[in-house]
Amino acid sequence: MSEKYTEDNNKCRENEKLKSKNVMKKIFGIIGKVLIWVMLILTIIIFIRAFIYKKYDVLGYRFFIIMSGSMEPTIDTSDVVITKEQNDNFQNGDIIAFQNLHFSLST
């Protein structure tokens, strides 16, 4: 009788492990699907902003590659910088990027 009890107990534990693995698979599957949908929606929003509204930013931040050595030694040529639009509160020594009237970008 004790052998049968042990076998049943082992089967019960195995079933519990399988159930917990299945639950974890479902949870990670749902999280994965949600992340894919969020990335897809963000990608669509970014493309719409870029191609329809001509706004080339991601959540208000713009990415630039420094093309010349005019900012060295602080920022080297080929460095990538991230900027956020700001209208005031500039201080002496701040590094800025601006768009001129011909829509070319200067950093």
C-alpha positions, 0 to 999 in steps of 0.5 A: 500500500505504501508503494502505491501511495508513493507512486501516486504521490510522485505522479501528483508532483509530476502533474503539479510541475507540468501544470506550473510549467504550462502556466509559465509558458502561457504567461511568457507567451502572453507577455511576448505577444503584448511586447510584439504588439507594443513594438509594432504599434510604436513602429507604425507611429514612428513611420507615420510621424516620419513620412507623413508629418516629417517629424523624425523623433522617437518619443520626443528624442532625436538621434544624430551622428556627428559629421565633423570635428567641430565639437571635439574633444567633447564629442568626437566625429561619428559619435551618436548624440540624442537630443530633446527639444528645449525652448529655454533654460539654456546655459553658457557652455550648453551643446545645442543642435538646431535646424536652420531655415533650409531644414538642414540640421546643424549640431 
